[in-house]
Amino acid sequence: MSTTYVKAAESVEHAARLEHVSKSFAGPGGQQLVLDDISLDVAPGEFVTLLGASGCGKSTLLNLVAGLDKPSAGSITTHGRPALMFQEHALFPWLTAGKNIELALKLRGVPKSDRRGRAEQLLELVRLKGSYGKRVHELSGGMRQRVAMARALAQDSQLLLMDEPFAALDAITRDLLHDELTRIWEETGLSVLFVTHNVREAVRLAQRVVLLSSRPGRVAREWQVDIPQPRRIEDAPVAELSLEITEVLRGEIRRHGQH
Amino acid sequence: MASTETTKTSALRDVMSVEAGLDALEAGVTGGRTPFRQTFGNKILPPIVATLVVLAVWQALISFKIVDDPTRLPSPADVGSEFKRAWLEGTLLDYIWTSVSRGLLGFLFALAIGTPLGLVVARVKFVRAAIGPVLSGLQSLPSVAWVPPAVIWLGLNNSMMYAVILLGAVPSIANGLVSGIDQVPPLFLRAGRTMGATGLKGAWHIVLPAALPGYLAGLKQGWAFSWRSLMAAEIIASSPDLGIGLGALLENGRNASSMSMVFEAIFLILFVGIAIDLLIFSPLERWVLRSRGLLVKS
């Protein structure tokens, strides 16, 4: 029934720990169970993708982990407030790219004198050096998502939650952002919980893929992905594992058509 | 091991160059300033032409004796000499300043009251249910209706003028802020909350700046209402103690049966309303919209 933030100083065994988490919403036919008894650990520095078809409650789950909503049952433990990235960039249009990042720093309590330098550093990390003064509307879709990534990193959280952050991008840009995300994850040692409905994307990025069933969302199966990075989305091993996972996913979806 | 490092580096370099290319291709092409000739042709010339056409039609009505009664329609030259006389007597700027200073001061009061009021109505459900409908209903009440009660309560003085302005402008400003806040995308609020912007911090860093365009539209309308209310008050409640503003000038013209003075007053009222809008509110609104990429050059 609770979301707990543990101080980072305490032993860090899990970047996030979900124990028997359930969530139901009041629907037209009474309570509607969206997530059913989900237990999931994300190890420090681990990259986990949550995969599922529509109605599996992926986004609901991320909202719970982000602390934007409370579980109906079970508990969620994270270290500090996780950073969250959305499908839309969610950058504030009244601020420049750099000031968006600085706002995150400010809200975290970084002193004013350090903010500018740190923002520039983060922009360099997502390879947008020189975009500090750019307005959001002057940036392309891919650049906006990279600024959003820099803003999420500015929260200096152990855990980065990503809610289909590349779903609205074109294929070429998405490929590039996969490369960037892998690089940044390797450089920063962050834990990432990445939600997607794209099987190949899940396999391309993750060390572990967790498949959720739909209505209600349950953990259906897990796969360890041992393909070495850097991977490409069209690599044979990626395609092979994707095929296997897709088969299972289709089986899950098929069950819903039978009754 | 060395070979994987090399492939990694070369892959990285490949990503960097593709990314740089893509950024360059996709980033919007931002044009420079519009050349003056174009601004002149598109923005300045048309209103000048329109004014000249109106003057020409007006003059034609006089010249061809279609309207042959200076107590009904004075000639442009008569109105012009009225302006000239007021200018030479040094009263023209006094008329304008009396009204404009009242209008702007009243507007500032309305701003100071309407803004917190709008915030409370937008954020507190009970207050909204209680006075929200009244607040939007008040906008359709002509502010001239407030003049008689204001005179009875406060007498013929400046506070009565300010009261009328407030009653006219506060609802517009508050309503503008309310609709601005209502239209803040929920995504911004969620993004703010994940970054720790909740409560007052959320209001200051997220809600207010996001609501700014709606708020500005409310201010603009608030000014129009201030000005109209003030003119109504000045026309109805003229008294020697109050000094001669533009509304009083109009009323004096009517009493003196001087149609050219009436025209002079009407032109001045119109002119001031337009000038304040063009000099203050339009640039402010344009600047806010442009900085957010909401203004599309057509």
Chai-1 contact restraints between the chains, C-beta under 6 A:
chainA,res_idxA,chainB,res_idxB,connection_type,confidence,min_distance_angstrom,max_distance_angstrom,comment,restraint_id
A,A66,B,T194,contact,1.0,0.0,6.0,A-B,restraint_1
A,L84,B,T194,contact,1.0,0.0,6.0,A-B,restraint_2
A,E88,B,L187,contact,1.0,0.0,6.0,A-B,restraint_3
A,A90,B,L187,contact,1.0,0.0,6.0,A-B,restraint_4
A,A90,B,A191,contact,1.0,0.0,6.0,A-B,restraint_5
A,P93,B,R292,contact,1.0,0.0,6.0,A-B,restraint_6
A,W94,B,P209,contact,1.0,0.0,6.0,A-B,restraint_7
A,A104,B,M195,contact,1.0,0.0,6.0,A-B,restraint_8
A,L107,B,M195,contact,1.0,0.0,6.0,A-B,restraint_9
A,L107,B,G196,contact,1.0,0.0,6.0,A-B,restraint_10
A,L107,B,A197,contact,1.0,0.0,6.0,A-B,restraint_11
A,H137,B,G293,contact,1.0,0.0,6.0,A-B,restraint_12
A,E138,B,G28,contact,1.0,0.0,6.0,A-B,restraint_13
A,S140,B,E26,contact,1.0,0.0,6.0,A-B,restraint_14
A,S140,B,A27,contact,1.0,0.0,6.0,A-B,restraint_15
A,M143,B,D23,contact,1.0,0.0,6.0,A-B,restraint_16
A,L176,B,E19,contact,1.0,0.0,6.0,A-B,restraint_17
A,D179,B,V15,contact,1.0,0.0,6.0,A-B,restraint_18
A,P230,B,A11,contact,1.0,0.0,6.0,A-B,restraint_19
